[in-house]
Amino acid sequence: MKSKLEIFLKLFIIADLVVLLLNFLNNYVDVDWVSASPGRRLNNPLAGLLVALFLLGWVNPKIKKTSFEFLRTLITEIPRGYYFFGLLILMQIFLEGMHLTSPAKSYWDLNIEKGYATFFSTIQLYILGLAVLTIANERMNDLNPIPKFYEWNLVAFLFMYLSLDECIGIHDKVNVEAINFLPHWEGLDSVFLWLWVYAPMILAAVIFLMRFFIRASKNNPKVRFAFLAGLSSWVAALVLEGIARGSSFPRYLLIAMEEGAEMVGTTLLLLGFAIYLKNIPYDK
């Protein structure tokens, strides 16, 4: 059964990559010889690709082991780690610059779902989830009691969910439904009704992550600083999104600040987990 599922996933990944390529060439760079594509956006194919890659690792333990080893090397070994995090920072600076200098609603607009910044954030969050899973996998036999192991997996899957939410806009779909039953207060823009729906879950997630980060970084001040700075950046991004419509401050600058805080927060969290992972003894 697993072998058949593995074959299906590999074929799906190949087909999905073809769809991604055609959609990109036809809709994003307007290549003349590509006259048609299966869709107009990259969001759904990208989400499908990430889910399929995750399932492939679950079905095939050798692929999972190889993926974890590659990620560990990428984010913890010197100089590869420096190059990797340096590239993340440079890409964020580039995306911010293109947002500020390009027309609104272009693919460089940080606020549109089908823009390049969305895909960058999606992949970065996915890598963050994989980094936590890598730690959980290596600490599985060391953590006692066992519930701590599941706590690491819960954090990993939270990041994976956020990756999918970033890619396909789950919270935007919640917003559409929320408009139908939430009361409308004067001055409250419907675009942000999803914040009211998600508020209890966001609060619970922040408290859970804060508790988790403090425990995980108990013996390492560098890890703790990266975790708390990253989580603070995420909270700042939520606050900026909540006040964006009601502020007289130029909206495109608020968007740059909000999306920038979100991307930097993810990078800082990934850095914290990379430092944590580096301190775990590793037998190849």
N, C-alpha and C positions, 0 to 999 in steps of 0.2 A: 504493500500500500504506500509506504513512504517513498519507495523508488519511483512509483508512478507519479506521486505528487512532486517529487524532485524534478522529474522530466518535464512535467507541466509547468512548473515554476520557471525553469530555464527557458522553455519556449516562450512563455509569457514575457519574460525579461527581454528576450531578443526582439519580440514583436513590439513591446513597449518602447524600447530604444529607437526602433524605426519610426514609430509614431512621434516620439519626441523630436527626432531629427527633422522629419517632414514638417511638423508644426512650426519648429523654429525657423527653418529655411523659408517657408512660405509666408509666415505671418510676422516674424521678427526682423528678418534681414531682406525679405522680398527678393529671393533668388529667382531669376527669370525662368530657368528650366524646371522649377517646381511650380506647376500651375494649380495644384490641388493638394489638400492635406486633410487628414481625418478630423481635425478640429482647428480652433482658432487660438487655443491657450495651451500652456504647458502644465498647468496646475494639476489636473486630474491624472495625466500620464506620469508626472513626477511622483505624485502621491502613490500611485499604483506601483511604480518602480521601487520605492522605498519599502513599501509593505511586502512586496515580493522578495526583495533582498533579505529582509528580516526573517520571513518564513523559510527561505532557503537555508539560512543559517540554523534555524530550529530543526529543520528536517535532516540536514547533513552536518553532524558534529565536526567533521574535518574542516568544512568551510567556516563554521563558527570559530573553531580554534585558530585557523589561519587569519580570520578577520580580526579577532581580538589581539593576536600577536602583532599584526601589522599596525593596528591602531595604537597599541602600547608603544611600539617603536616610533611611530610618527609624532606622538605628543610628549614623549618623555625623554627620548635620547637626544643628546647634543651632538651635532648642531641641528639635527632635523627639527626638533621642537622649536628652536628659535626661528627657523625658516617658516614653519607652519603657522605659528602665532603671529609672526611678522606679516605673513601673507594675509591672514585674517584682518589685521588692523589696516593694512594698505587697501584691501578691498572695501572696507567700511568707509575709509576716507574718500576713496574714489566714488563710491555710491552716493555719499553725501554731497560731494562736489558736483556730480552729474545732476542730482536732484535740484540743487540750487541754481544751476545754469541751463537746464533744459526746460522745454515747455511743459505746462501742467498736462496731466493725463497721458504723457508719453511713457514708454516702458522704463524710463529712469525715474519716474515719479515714485517716491517712497510710499505713497499712500494708496497705490492701486494694487489690486490683488494679483494681477497678471504681470507685474513688473519684476525686474531683475532682483530688486532688494528682497522681495518675497521669496524667491527661489534661494537666495543666499541664506536668509534666515531659516528657511525650512531645512536646508542641508546642515547648517550649523547646529540647530536644535537636535537633529537626528544624530549627529556625531556626538553631541553631549549625552544623549540617551545611551548610545553604544559605549561611551567611556564609563558610565556608571555600571552598565551590564558587565563590562570587562572587569571592573573592580569586584562586583558581586561574584563573578565566576571564580576569580582568584582567591577571594576570601571565604568561599562557600564552606570550606572545611575548617576554617579558623574561628569563625564567629560563633559565639556561644552566649546566650541561648539562640536557637534557630530563628525565632521571629526577627532578629536583627538582619538576617540574610534576606528575608522577604521584604524588609523595609527598604533595602537597597534596590530590589527589583521594582518596588512600588514607585520609588523616585525615578528610576529609569523609564518606566512606562508612562509616568506623568510627562516627562520630557518628550517622549515619542508622541504622545497625544498632542502636546503643544506644537510639535513639528507638523502634524497633519492639520491641526487647526490653522496654523499659519499658511499652509499651502492651499487648502480648499475652503477656508473661511467658515468653519463650523459655527463660530460665534455670530457671524453675519446672518446665518440661517436662523439661529436662535432669535436674533433681533427681529426678523420678519414675523416670527410667531408671537414675540413679545408685544409687538405693536397692537395685536388684536385683543389682548386681555389686560395689559397693564394700564393703570390710570395715567392720564396725561396731565402733568403739572405745567403751569405756564412757565415758559423759558426752558423746558426740558426737551432737547432735540431727540427725536426718535432714533437717530443714529446711535445714541448712547444708551438706549434702553437695555441692551444686552448686559451693560455693566450692573444694572439692578438685578437682573436674573442671575448673573454669575457672582455677584458680590459675596453671598455666603460661602460659595465654593472657593472663591479667590482668598477670602479671609482664612478659611480652614487650611488651604494649601500653603499660604504664607506662614501660618503658625507651625504647620507640620514641617515645612522646609527649614524654617529657622531652628526648630528643635533638632532636626536631623543634622543640619550643618554644624551646629554647636557641638553636638556629640561626635560627629565624624572628624572635626578639626580640633578635638580636645587637646592633643599633644603637639599641635603644629600651628603656630601663630600665622605663618604665611598662608596656609590653607584657609584658616578662619578669616583672614582679611579678604582673600579672594572671594570666598563664599558670601560674606556679608556685603561686600561692595557690589557683587553681581546681583544679589537679591535686592539691594537698595536701588540699583539701576532699573530693575524690572518694576519695582513699586513706583519709581519716578516716572517711568513710561506710562503706567496706568493713570497716574494723576494728570500727566500732560494730555493724554487722550481724553480724559474726562472733562477738562476745561477748554479744549481746543475750540469748540464752536462758540462758547460764550465769551471768549477773550477778544479784546481789540487788537491784540498782538498779531502781526502778519501770520496767516495760517500756514503758509509754506515753511516758515521758520519754526513754528511749533511742531509741525510734522517732522522736520529734520531733527529737532531736539528729541521728540518722542521715539522715533524709529532708531535714532542713534543710541539713545539710552538702552533700548531693547537689545540691539545688536551687541553693544559693549557689555551689557549685563551677561549675555550668553557667553561671550568670550571669557569674561572673568570667571564665571562658574566652571567653564571647561578648563581654564588654567588651574583653578583650585583642585579639580579632580585629577589633572595631570600631575600636579605636585604630590597629591595623595598616592596616586598609582606608582609614581617613581620610588616612593618610600617602601613599597611592598616588595619583599625579596622575591625574585623571579628566577625560576628554573626553566630554561628553554628545553 
